[in-house]
Amino acid sequence: MQKYLSLLAFIIPMCSFAQLPSQRGYFEDEAKKEKSIEVERISAYGIYAGLNGSGIVGTQSSQLQFRGFNRIGVSIGGYYNVPLSDHFDFQMEVMFIQKGARESIPDDPAAAAASNNARIAMNTIEVPIGVRRHIFLADNVQSLANHISVDLMIAPGFVVYQAQKDRQTDWTPTNFNNFHINSIFGVNYHLNEKIMLGFRWNNSITPVQRIDVPSGTATLFQQVFGTGARSQTLGIKFFYQI
């Protein structure tokens, strides 16, 4: 009898530390599930606002220099983001942006002395659609903080207001398109999982102003997308995920 009691005294403490194989599998599955929740990214909404400088290239007049990014405007918008994988997202936005151009200082002293430079204003509603590529600075996809991303987007644009001032005289722009298509390239730095700082280059693929060129001189690109002046915009934006 004493022999059996001694055996039970040895077995019972060992059972308190042992786990059945099914129990070990349960805990391992739970750990994997918890880790997968940490790296899971879900669809999200957000808003953004920023400042941008814009100009127009390809203008017909040699007297008015609208190149550069001298026209300062604001941009505000919202976005909807759908993760496609750990590194790619689908992104769709609606954005109001103030674009246009402001004349550079003319070489002509008399024109440079004018009280106002010529300028073009185009307030536009754009609908950027494209992909975002996440580039993690460390081998860790469990946190969206401290990494960069790149945006490649196409953005149809609808002009809701436009005006032009030719140095001293306000006049209605001619041959301006109410609809144009833009390409967007952006680089973003994710400060944390909610806030992102973005830099964007927005260039119109189709012209914002129609300008005819001599027959036979149009490039292949102009033959496909049209001849005329095109808008270029550089901007900085702050994004906030709701």
C-alpha positions as CSV (number, residue, x, y, z in Angstrom):
1,M,0.0,0.0,0.0
2,Q,2.8,2.4,0.9
3,K,4.3,1.6,-2.5
4,Y,1.2,2.8,-4.4
5,L,0.9,5.9,-2.3
6,S,4.5,6.9,-3.1
7,L,3.7,6.4,-6.8
8,L,0.6,8.7,-6.6
9,A,2.6,11.3,-4.8
10,F,5.0,11.4,-7.7
11,I,2.4,11.4,-10.5
12,I,0.0,14.0,-9.2
13,P,2.6,16.9,-9.1
14,M,3.8,16.0,-12.6
15,C,0.3,16.2,-14.0
16,S,-0.1,19.8,-12.7
17,F,2.8,20.8,-15.1
18,A,1.9,18.6,-18.1
19,Q,-0.3,19.6,-21.1
20,L,-2.1,17.3,-23.4
21,P,-1.0,17.7,-27.1
22,S,-4.4,19.1,-27.9
23,Q,-3.9,21.7,-25.2
24,R,-0.5,22.7,-26.5
25,G,-2.0,23.1,-30.0
26,Y,-4.8,25.3,-28.6
27,F,-2.3,27.7,-27.0
28,E,-0.1,27.8,-30.1
29,D,-3.1,28.5,-32.3
30,E,-4.2,31.3,-29.9
31,A,-0.7,32.8,-30.1
32,K,-0.7,32.8,-33.8
33,K,-4.2,34.3,-33.9
34,E,-3.1,37.1,-31.6
35,K,-0.1,37.9,-33.8
36,S,-2.2,37.9,-36.9
37,I,-4.6,40.4,-35.3
38,E,-1.6,42.7,-34.6
39,V,-0.5,42.8,-38.3
40,E,-4.1,42.9,-39.7
41,R,-4.9,46.1,-41.5
42,I,-8.5,47.0,-42.3
43,S,-10.2,49.4,-44.6
44,A,-10.2,53.0,-43.3
45,Y,-11.4,56.5,-43.9
46,G,-9.5,59.7,-43.5
47,I,-9.2,63.4,-44.3
48,Y,-6.3,65.6,-45.4
49,A,-5.4,69.3,-46.0
50,G,-2.4,71.0,-47.3
51,L,-0.8,73.8,-49.4
52,N,0.5,73.6,-53.0
53,G,2.2,75.7,-55.6
54,S,1.2,75.4,-59.2
55,G,2.1,76.6,-62.7
56,I,1.2,76.0,-66.3
57,V,3.6,75.0,-69.0
58,G,3.1,75.2,-72.8
59,T,1.4,78.6,-72.9
60,Q,1.3,80.2,-76.4
61,S,2.2,83.7,-75.4
62,S,5.9,84.5,-75.1
63,Q,5.2,87.6,-73.0
64,L,3.5,85.7,-70.1
65,Q,5.7,83.3,-68.2
66,F,3.5,80.9,-66.2
67,R,6.1,78.3,-65.6
68,G,7.2,77.4,-62.0
69,F,5.1,76.9,-59.0
70,N,4.2,80.6,-58.2
71,R,0.5,80.2,-57.7
72,I,-0.2,79.2,-54.0
73,G,-3.4,77.4,-53.2
74,V,-5.0,75.0,-50.7
75,S,-6.1,71.4,-51.1
76,I,-8.6,69.6,-48.8
77,G,-10.1,66.1,-49.2
78,G,-11.0,62.8,-47.9
79,Y,-10.0,59.2,-48.8
80,Y,-11.0,55.6,-48.5
81,N,-8.2,53.0,-48.2
82,V,-8.5,49.2,-48.7
83,P,-5.5,47.0,-47.9
84,L,-4.7,44.5,-50.7
85,S,-1.7,42.9,-48.9
86,D,0.9,43.8,-46.3
87,H,2.5,46.2,-48.8
88,F,-0.2,47.4,-51.2
89,D,-3.4,49.4,-50.7
90,F,-6.1,50.5,-53.0
91,Q,-6.8,54.2,-52.5
92,M,-9.7,56.4,-53.7
93,E,-10.0,60.1,-52.8
94,V,-12.2,63.2,-53.4
95,M,-10.2,66.4,-53.4
96,F,-10.8,70.2,-53.8
97,I,-7.6,71.9,-55.0
98,Q,-6.8,75.4,-56.0
99,K,-4.5,75.3,-59.1
100,G,-3.5,77.7,-61.8
101,A,-0.5,79.9,-62.4
102,R,1.0,83.3,-61.5
103,E,3.4,85.1,-63.8
104,S,7.0,85.0,-63.1
105,I,8.7,88.4,-62.9
106,P,9.0,89.5,-66.5
107,D,12.3,90.5,-68.1
108,D,10.8,93.6,-69.5
109,P,11.4,96.4,-66.9
110,A,8.1,98.2,-67.8
111,A,6.2,94.9,-67.3
112,A,8.1,94.1,-64.1
113,A,7.1,97.5,-62.7
114,A,3.4,96.7,-63.1
115,S,1.5,96.6,-59.9
116,N,0.1,93.1,-60.6
117,N,1.4,90.1,-62.4
118,A,-0.8,88.1,-64.7
119,R,-2.4,85.0,-63.1
120,I,-4.8,82.1,-63.8
121,A,-7.1,80.6,-61.2
122,M,-8.6,77.1,-61.5
123,N,-10.5,75.7,-58.6
124,T,-10.9,72.0,-59.3
125,I,-12.6,68.9,-57.9
126,E,-10.5,65.8,-58.5
127,V,-11.1,62.1,-57.9
128,P,-7.7,60.4,-57.5
129,I,-7.8,56.6,-57.8
130,G,-4.7,54.3,-57.5
131,V,-2.5,52.2,-55.3
132,R,-0.2,52.9,-52.3
133,R,3.0,50.9,-51.8
134,H,4.2,50.6,-48.3
135,I,8.0,50.5,-47.7
136,F,8.8,49.5,-44.1
137,L,12.0,50.8,-42.7
138,A,12.5,47.7,-40.6
139,D,11.5,44.1,-41.0
140,N,8.3,44.6,-39.1
141,V,4.8,45.0,-40.5
142,Q,3.1,44.9,-37.1
143,S,3.2,48.7,-36.9
144,L,2.3,51.3,-39.5
145,A,4.4,53.9,-37.7
146,N,7.8,55.0,-38.8
147,H,7.6,53.9,-42.5
148,I,7.2,55.5,-45.9
149,S,4.7,54.8,-48.7
150,V,4.4,55.8,-52.3
151,D,1.3,56.7,-54.2
152,L,0.6,56.3,-57.9
153,M,-2.8,57.6,-59.0
154,I,-4.9,58.8,-61.9
155,A,-7.2,61.8,-61.1
156,P,-10.0,63.0,-63.3
157,G,-10.5,66.7,-62.6
158,F,-13.6,69.0,-63.0
159,V,-13.0,72.8,-63.0
160,V,-15.7,74.5,-60.9
161,Y,-14.3,78.0,-61.1
162,Q,-11.7,79.7,-63.4
163,A,-10.5,83.2,-64.0
164,Q,-7.6,85.0,-65.6
165,K,-6.0,88.4,-65.1
166,D,-3.7,89.7,-67.8
167,R,-1.5,92.0,-65.6
168,Q,-4.1,94.8,-65.2
169,T,-7.2,93.5,-66.9
170,D,-9.6,90.7,-65.7
171,W,-10.9,88.6,-68.5
172,T,-12.6,85.3,-69.0
173,P,-10.2,82.5,-70.0
174,T,-10.6,81.1,-73.5
175,N,-10.1,77.6,-74.7
176,F,-9.9,76.3,-71.2
177,N,-11.1,72.7,-70.6
178,N,-13.6,72.1,-67.9
179,F,-12.4,68.5,-67.6
180,H,-8.9,67.1,-67.6
181,I,-7.0,64.0,-66.4
182,N,-4.1,64.2,-64.0
183,S,-1.4,61.9,-62.9
184,I,-0.3,61.9,-59.2
185,F,3.0,60.7,-57.7
186,G,3.3,61.0,-53.9
187,V,5.8,60.1,-51.2
188,N,4.4,59.8,-47.6
189,Y,6.0,59.5,-44.2
190,H,3.8,57.8,-41.6
191,L,4.4,59.5,-38.2
192,N,2.1,57.0,-36.5
193,E,-0.9,54.8,-37.3
194,K,-3.1,57.9,-37.6
195,I,-1.1,60.8,-39.0
196,M,0.9,60.9,-42.2
197,L,2.9,63.7,-43.9
198,G,2.7,63.6,-47.7
199,F,4.5,65.3,-50.6
200,R,2.7,65.2,-54.0
201,W,3.4,66.0,-57.6
202,N,0.3,66.5,-59.7
203,N,0.7,66.9,-63.5
204,S,-2.2,67.1,-66.0
205,I,-2.0,64.4,-68.7
206,T,-4.6,66.1,-70.9
207,P,-4.3,69.9,-71.4
208,V,-6.1,72.4,-69.2
209,Q,-6.1,74.9,-72.1
210,R,-6.4,73.9,-75.8
211,I,-3.7,75.4,-78.1
212,D,-3.4,74.4,-81.7
213,V,0.1,73.7,-83.1
214,P,1.2,73.8,-86.8
215,S,0.1,70.7,-88.7
216,G,2.6,67.8,-88.5
217,T,4.5,69.2,-85.5
218,A,2.6,67.5,-82.7
219,T,4.5,64.8,-80.8
220,L,3.0,61.3,-80.4
221,F,2.0,62.2,-76.8
222,Q,0.2,65.3,-78.0
223,Q,-1.5,63.4,-80.8
224,V,-2.9,60.9,-78.2
225,F,-3.7,63.3,-75.3
226,G,-4.1,66.7,-77.0
227,T,-2.1,69.8,-77.6
228,G,-2.2,72.7,-75.2
229,A,-1.0,74.0,-71.8
230,R,-0.7,71.6,-68.9
231,S,-0.9,72.2,-65.2
232,Q,1.9,71.2,-62.8
233,T,1.4,71.2,-59.0
234,L,3.7,70.5,-56.0
235,G,2.1,70.2,-52.6
236,I,2.5,69.1,-49.0
237,K,-0.4,67.5,-47.1
238,F,-1.2,66.2,-43.6
239,F,-3.4,63.0,-43.6
240,Y,-5.4,61.9,-40.6
241,Q,-7.1,58.5,-40.5
242,I,-10.4,58.5,-38.8
